[in-house]
Amino acid sequence: MNSVYALRREICEVGRRTYQRGYVAANDGNISCRMSDDRVLCTPTGVSKGFLSEDMLAICDMDGKQVAGSLKISSEVRMHLEIYRVRADINAVVHAHPPTATGFAVAGIDLTQCVLPEVILGLGGIPLAAYGTPGGPEIVEPILPLVREYDAILMANHGVVTLGRNPMDAHFRMETVEHFAQIALVAHQLGAVKTLNPRQVDDLIRIRGNYGITDRPGCQVNAAAPPSVLPSREPDDEAKAAGGEAAAELVERVTREVMRQLRNA
């Protein structure tokens, strides 16, 4: 694992990128990295992630007790600690509120459809966890069953959490989630989400093995398409409406002509 100095720099850089991309506002979000079996480096509460400095970061033990740092740690670091307990293979957690992905979470729509090869290769899918009250144990319970299998999770009415080998890896996964959400939103607005077929998905799952990804689930091949985000009229309905308007106009013209002829008779 990198030195503590390198980890501090990396967390600050991830904080700046997260803020610059609009994935957090004000003092939202939190970032952490496992330093050792019993120490976690984390961002403090009440500080914008875009303006972090290395001396602002704090250190806590696996029970959530702060052991170093002049600024208080966030109460949500307990979510990170529970994730580390479940996933010995990851060393970093990023929690943020990227707008489009969070919009899907608020709408109750997951991102598990088999749409983009890059997402299938890297993440499989992004499931949706039920809502849990921030700052307490309730926030952890809905995501723990999903954390065991997925590296990115939508949190209902809250945001997104991503896991990685290091802070930058977790941040890149956050970027992937938001990029996928933006593309999915546009596809929904256009009225069609074309998913990959089972054979195409199987080919991608086999390719994943070349990247050492063998224990993460794939996407949902037969997942039902989420409802369109924006309401739209079907083409047939528009055609019917246009035809009805034309017919009404024709009847009105014929009626006026008949009445004119009767008056002149």
PALO-301453 format. One record per residue: y, z, x of N, C-alpha, C in turn. Coordinates in pm, whole numbers, padded with zeros to 5 digits, always signed. Layout:
BEGIN
YZXYZXYZX...
***
This chain:
BEGIN
-00119+00000+00085+00000+00000+00000+00125+00000+00089+00234-00060+00042+00357-00066+00120+00414+00073+00145+00502+00084+00245+00566+00211+00274+00655+00251+00157+00689+00379+00151+00774+00428+00042+00910+00361+00046+00959+00326+00165+01089+00260+00176+01084+00120+00115+00975+00048+00142+00958-00086+00085+00943-00079-00066+00871+00022-00114+00853+00037-00258+00985+00068-00328+01067+00151-00266+01198+00182-00323+01283+00055-00335+01284-00027-00230+01360-00152-00234+01306-00245-00342+01175-00251-00354+01114-00341-00451+01145-00299-00594+01140-00170-00623+01173-00122-00757+01318-00154-00790+01408-00134-00696+01550-00166-00720+01568-00315-00745+01498-00399-00672+01508-00543-00692+01454-00582-00830+01341-00523-00869+01287-00550-01003+01386-00504-01109+01448-00391-01089+01549-00343-01183+01662-00442-01199+01711-00496-01088+01821-00594-01095+01777-00720-01168+01659-00768-01136+01610-00890-01203+01592-00866-01353+01537-00752-01387+01515-00719-01528+01646-00716-01605+01748-00657-01543+01879-00647-01608+01948-00783-01615+01944-00859-01507+02009-00990-01503+01950-01088-01603+01821-01076-01629+01755-01166-01724+01772-01120-01869+01839-01008-01888+01861-00960-02024+01740-00896-02088+01647-00851-02006+01527-00786-02061+01554-00640-02099+01665-00585-02051+01707-00450-02089+01858-00451-02109+01907-00354-02183+02051-00336-02204+02085-00191-02175+02208-00170-02130+02254-00034-02099+02154+00034-02005+02100+00149-02045+02009+00224-01958+01863+00212-02000+01832+00107-02078+01696+00090-02130+01595+00065-02019+01467+00083-02056+01355+00044-01971+01326+00143-01860+01211+00126-01797+01173+00209-01684+01069+00136-01599+01067+00171-01472+00980+00106-01373+00916+00216-01289+00790+00200-01257+00724+00298-01171+00624+00229-01080+00587+00301-00974+00488+00251-00880+00407+00368-00826+00277+00349-00820+00189+00452-00766+00202+00454-00613+00239+00568-00557+00253+00582-00412+00124+00629-00347+00051+00715-00417-00075+00771-00368-00154+00818-00489-00264+00886-00467-00346+00933-00578-00273+01032-00667-00176+01104-00613-00110+01208-00692+00043+01200-00689+00100+01087-00650+00245+01072-00648+00285+00936-00704+00390+00939-00789+00440+00818-00853+00590+00811-00832+00637+00697-00784+00779+00671-00766+00831+00605-00893+00942+00655-00948+00987+00605-01078+01139+00604-01089+01186+00525-01184+01330+00517-01210+01374+00641-01290+01498+00684-01271+01548+00802-01343+01599+00766-01482+01622+00865-01561+01679+00843-01694+01831+00830-01682+01890+00758-01778+02036+00750-01785+02102+00662-01682+02026+00570-01619+02083+00481-01518+02044+00337-01552+02142+00246-01548+02113+00105-01573+02021+00051-01465+01921-00024-01506+01827-00080-01409+01893-00187-01322+02007-00237-01365+02076-00337-01286+02158-00280-01174+02174-00148-01170+02261-00085-01069+02189+00029-00998+02059+00014-00981+01982+00117-00911+02009+00110-00761+02005+00226-00698+02003+00233-00552+01880+00315-00513+01835+00296-00393+01709+00357-00351+01710+00510-00361+01826+00570-00337+01834+00716-00340+01829+00772-00482+01845+00684-00585+01840+00731-00723+01697+00753-00772+01600+00692-00707+01462+00699-00755+01404+00838-00736+01313+00873-00825+01253+01006-00823+01102+00995-00799+01040+01107-00768+00896+01113-00747+00840+01224-00834+00728+01194-00901+00661+01297-00982+00513+01298-00947+00446+01406-00988+00300+01410-00970+00233+01354-01095+00102+01353-01097+00029+01291-01207+00032+01375-01334+00091+01493-01328+00111+01574-01448+00252+01557-01505+00333+01473-01439+00468+01450-01487+00570+01548-01433+00532+01631-01337+00626+01726-01278+00705+01655-01168+00838+01663-01174+00921+01600-01073+00916+01681-00944+00888+01612-00833+00874+01681-00704+00979+01636-00604+01055+01528-00637+01161+01482-00547+01259+01398-00625+01386+01397-00578+01488+01317-00642+01593+01403-00710+01719+01365-00694+01828+01444-00752+01854+01410-00899+01809+01291-00944+01826+01251-01082+01697+01277-01161+01713+01313-01286+01598+01349-01370+01515+01227-01406+01383+01242-01404+01295+01132-01442+01298+01111-01593+01261+00991-01636+01256+00959-01778+01137+01026-01845+01153+01064-01970+01042+01122-02044+00930+01021-02065+00965+00892-02062+00864+00788-02086+00775+00763-01964+00802+00832-01853+00715+00816-01737+00574+00864-01769+00561+00950-01871+00428+00998-01910+00341+00883-01959+00401+00783-02021+00326+00665-02061+00270+00595-01937+00351+00585-01832+00308+00523-01708+00191+00600-01647+00201+00733-01648+00097+00815-01587-00036+00798-01659-00033+00790-01792-00157+00770-01867-00217+00633-01835-00132+00533-01816-00181+00400-01780-00249+00405-01643-00188+00475-01548-00248+00486-01415-00384+00557-01420-00397+00653-01508-00525+00723-01520-00635+00630-01571-00596+00540-01660-00695+00449-01720-00726+00332-01628-00624+00286-01555-00640+00164-01474-00622+00195-01324-00730+00221-01257-00724+00249-01114-00690+00126-01033-00702+00007-01095-00680-00118-01022-00535-00163-01019-00446-00093-01091-00305-00133-01093-00219-00023-01030-00107-00064-00972-00021+00030-00902+00123+00028-00950+00154-00051-01054+00293-00057-01101+00297-00083-01250+00399-00029-01315+00420-00047-01459+00568-00077-01482+00595-00178-01565+00732-00209-01606+00738-00205-01757+00837-00133-01809+00860-00130-01954+01001-00181-01979+01013-00281-02067+01144-00341-02096+01147-00389-02241+01261-00448-02279+01280-00495-02416+01327-00642-02415+01251-00734-02357+01292-00874-02359+01309-00921-02503+01423-00982-02538+01458-01004-02679+01357-01083-02762+01310-01196-02710+01221-01279-02792+01085-01213-02812+01028-01163-02704+00899-01095-02715+00910-00971-02803+01020-00897-02788+01039-00779-02872+01058-00820-03018+01119-00937-03039+01131-00989-03176+00995-01011-03239+00901-01065-03163+00765-01082-03214+00704-00945-03245+00728-00847-03158+00674-00713-03181+00733-00651-03307+00862-00673-03331+00926-00620-03452+00873-00692-03577+00843-00820-03563+00790-00897-03676+00642-00869-03701+00580-00795-03611+00437-00764-03627+00347-00880-03590+00392-00967-03499+00316-01085-03460+00278-01073-03313+00148-01080-03282+00106-01075-03142+00117-01213-03078+00085-01220-02951+00091-01346-02877-00046-01372-02814-00148-01379-02898-00285-01395-02849-00342-01534-02873-00265-01624-02930-00316-01759-02953-00336-01833-02822-00431-01923-02822-00462-02003-02703-00370-02124-02700-00254-02107-02637-00151-02211-02640-00120-02265-02501-00078-02177-02410-00034-02221-02277-00139-02189-02171-00182-02290-02092-00281-02265-01987-00239-02155-01891-00108-02152-01854-00061-02052-01757-00080-01911-01809-00058-01892-01939-00075-01759-01998-00222-01722-02006-00305-01818-02043-00449-01792-02051-00505-01757-01914-00461-01829-01811-00508-01802-01675-00463-01665-01626-00337-01631-01650-00283-01508-01593-00302-01384-01674-00293-01397-01807-00294-01279-01893-00403-01281-02000-00449-01398-02037-00543-01408-02148-00466-01414-02278-00414-01302-02318-00331-01293-02438-00246-01167-02431-00150-01157-02521-00064-01038-02525-00080-00975-02663-00160-00871-02676-00183-00809-02807-00066-00721-02849-00070-00677-02973+00035-00591-03030-00021-00453-03056+00042-00351-02998+00004-00212-03022+00087-00156-03137+00029-00065-03213+00100-00001-03323+00216+00082-03269+00307+00115-03355+00427+00190-03315+00393+00333-03276+00460+00380-03171+00451+00519-03130+00590+00569-03095+00624+00691-03133+00757+00745-03108+00785+00755-02959+00894+00695-02910+00926+00702-02767+00953+00845-02721+00921+00869-02594+00954+00996-02533+00849+01105-02549+00745+01080-02626+00643+01182-02647+00504+01123-02637+00401+01202-02662+00264+01154-02650+00229+01044-02751+00307+01037-02861+00276+00938-02964+00290+00795-02914+00375+00774-02813+00397+00639-02764+00276+00587-02686+00195+00679-02633+00083+00640-02548-00041+00603-02628-00067+00678-02731-00194+00664-02803-00222+00522-02853-00125+00451-02913-00157+00317-02963-00189+00215-02854-00133+00234-02733-00152+00131-02631-00274+00154-02542-00324+00279-02535-00432+00309-02440-00556+00223-02460-00604+00200-02583-00723+00114-02597-00699-00027-02545-00574-00076-02556-00542-00212-02512-00520-00217-02361-00465-00110-02306-00439-00106-02163-00567-00122-02082-00676-00078-02135-00803-00088-02063-00842-00233-02036-00792-00326-02120-00834-00465-02109-00721-00563-02077-00598-00528-02113-00488-00624-02100-00385-00576-01999-00316-00674-01938-00212-00643-01840-00071-00656-01899-00061-00696-02024+00068-00706-02092+00046-00676-02240+00133-00592-02296+00115-00547-02435+00250-00543-02504+00255-00598-02625+00371-00582-02712+00362-00445-02778+00475-00376-02787+00478-00245-02851+00560-00258-02979+00496-00236-03093+00561-00258-03223+00694-00186-03231+00799-00260-03271+00934-00205-03290+00989-00136-03166+00944-00181-03049+00990-00113-02927+01014-00209-02812+00914-00278-02763+00934-00363-02648+00803-00414-02591+00797-00420-02458+00682-00475-02388+00652-00386-02267+00524-00370-02236+00485-00302-02113+00391-00395-02037+00415-00408-01905+00331-00492-01821+00282-00413-01701+00164-00449-01652+00101-00380-01541+00082-00478-01425+00084-00427-01302+00066-00515-01188+00016-00444-01065-00017-00523-00963-00061-00467-00835+00055-00398-00765+00177-00444-00792+00298-00388-00734+00413-00413-00833+00531-00357-00813+00639-00374-00910+00676-00520-00937+00681-00604-00834+00718-00743-00856+00612-00816-00937+00486-00786-00912+00377-00846-00989+00391-00810-01137+00419-00683-01166+00439-00641-01305+00560-00709-01366+00666-00728-01286+00786-00797-01336+00756-00943-01368+00684-01010-01282+00650-01151-01308+00571-01164-01438+00487-01067-01466+00412-01072-01592+00506-01052-01711+00610-00971-01692+00710-00956-01798+00780-01090-01821+00812-01161-01714+00874-01293-01727+00783-01388-01803+00654-01385-01772+00558-01472-01841+00553-01442-01990+00553-01314-02025+00550-01274-02166+00672-01328-02240+00790-01309-02183+00912-01353-02250+00919-01506-02258+00876-01575-02153+00876-01721-02154+00782-01774-02262+00664-01714-02271+00568-01753-02374+00626-01729-02513+00691-01615-02531+00749-01582-02661+00857-01683-02700+00939-01724-02605+01044-01822-02634+00984-01955-02676+00880-01999-02606+00814-02125-02641+00747-02114-02778+00680-02002-02803+00614-01982-02932+00714-01983-03046+00830-01922-03024+00933-01919-03127+00980-02061-03162+01004-02142-03060+01048-02280-03084+00940-02357-03159+00815-02340-03119+00706-02410-03187+00697-02369-03334+00714-02241-03362+00711-02193-03501+00826-02254-03581+00943-02261-03518+01059-02317-03587+01040-02465-03616+00971-02534-03525+00943-02677-03546+00831-02698-03648+00762-02591-03683+00664-02599-03791+00522-02628-03750+00491-02626-03619+00353-02655-03578+00323-02586-03444+00212-02511-03441+00163-02449-03318+00024-02506-03293+00013-02597-03198-00114-02662-03167-00186-02581-03060-00298-02521-03096-00372-02439-03002-00477-02524-02929-00519-02476-02812-00624-02542-02737-00758-02520-02806-00848-02616-02790-00979-02603-02854-01072-02517-02767-01185-02472-02821-01275-02382-02747-01321-02439-02613-01347-02569-02604-01391-02626-02477-01280-02616-02373-01159-02647-02413-01045-02639-02321-01024-02496-02274-01039-02401-02366-01023-02260-02329-01133-02216-02234-01257-02257-02259-01368-02222-02170-01344-02274-02028-01289-02395-02018-01259-02450-01886-01158-02363-01812-01057-02315-01884-00955-02230-01823-01012-02094-01782-01101-02039-01864-01162-01910-01832-01244-01922-01705-01312-02036-01687-01389-02057-01565-01296-02066-01443-01183-02133-01462-01087-02146-01352-01033-02009-01312-01019-01919-01410-00966-01786-01379-01047-01715-01273-01177-01743-01271-01263-01681-01170-01222-01716-01029-01162-01834-01011-01116-01874-00878-01001-01787-00830-00931-01723-00923-00819-01636-00889-00862-01489-00887-00990-01466-00900-01039-01330-00898-01021-01253-01027-00986-01324-01137-00967-01258-01267-01097-01272-01345-01176-01168-01344-01308-01177-01408-01330-01072-01517-01242-00973-01524-01266-00864-01618-01159-00851-01725-01074-00952-01741-00971-00949-01844-01013-01040-01959-00984-01001-02081-01024-01084-02196-00944-01212-02204-00999-01309-02276-00928-01434-02297-00841-01429-02420-00789-01545-02457-00707-01553-02579-00798-01563-02701-00739-01561-02821-00814-01566-02945-00823-01710-02992-00937-01771-02968-00954-01914-02998-00932-01943-03145-00984-01856-03230-00976-01882-03374-00870-01798-03442-00773-01749-03365-00667-01667-03425-00587-01750-03524-00556-01688-03637-00475-01758-03738-00334-01773-03686-00274-01886-03717-00137-01911-03673-00043-01814-03742+00048-01749-03668+00146-01660-03730+00234-01737-03827+00288-01670-03925+00377-01739-04017+00500-01793-03945+00556-01899-03996+00675-01958-03936+00788-01855-03936+00859-01846-03825+00966-01748-03814+01082-01783-03906+01113-01911-03917+01220-01953-04005+01162-02029-04124+01204-01999-04247+01149-02070-04362+01188-02217-04358+01097-02301-04397+01126-02444-04400+01060-02506-04521+01119-02613-04573+01060-02683-04686+00965-02788-04634+00852-02801-04700+00756-02903-04662+00815-03040-04687+00775-03141-04606+00824-03277-04627+00799-03327-04768+00683-03295-04824+00651-03340-04960+00750-03282-05060+00787-03155-05039+00882-03091-05130+01018-03161-05121+01059-03195-05000+01187-03262-04984+01184-03399-05050+01071-03469-05032+01060-03601-05093+01065-03592-05245+00996-03489-05296+00997-03471-05441+01138-03440-05490+01208-03354-05416+01344-03317-05457+01436-03439-05455+01424-03520-05347+01507-03639-05337+01474-03738-05449+01345-03753-05478+01305-03844-05586+01355-03798-05721+01352-03666-05743+01401-03612-05870+01549-03634-05888+01627-03617-05778+01771-03639-05786+01803-03785-05815+01728-03878-05752+01751-04020-05775+01719-04058-05919+01609-04002-05972+01571-04033-06110+01677-03982-06208+01729-03862-06183+01830-03807-06273+01957-03892-06271+01995-03939-06153+02114-04025-06142+02093-04156-06215+01973-04215-06206+01944-04340-06276+01951-04322-06428+01894-04213-06476+01899-04187-06621+02043-04173-06667+02127-04105-06587+02267-04086-06625+02340-04220-06630+02313-04311-06535+02379-04442-06534+02338-04525-06656+02208-04522-06687+02158-04599-06802+02219-04546-06931+02230-04414-06941+02286-04353-07063+02431-04394-07081+02508-04388-06970+02649-04429-06979+02662-04575-07021+02578-04665-06972+02585-04806-07006+02549-04829-07153+02447-04759-07202+02409-04773-07343+02521-04728-07434+02583-04613-07401+02693-04562-07483+02811-04659-07480+02838-04722-07367+02950-04817-07358+02925-04937-07449+02801-04987-07447+02768-05103-07529+02775-05071-07678+02736-04949-07714+02742-04910-07856+02888-04902-07903+02977-04851-07818+03117-04839-07857+03181-04979-07872+03135-05078-07797+03193-05211-07800+03128-05302-07907+03025-05253-07973+02951-05336-08070+03036-05358-08195
***
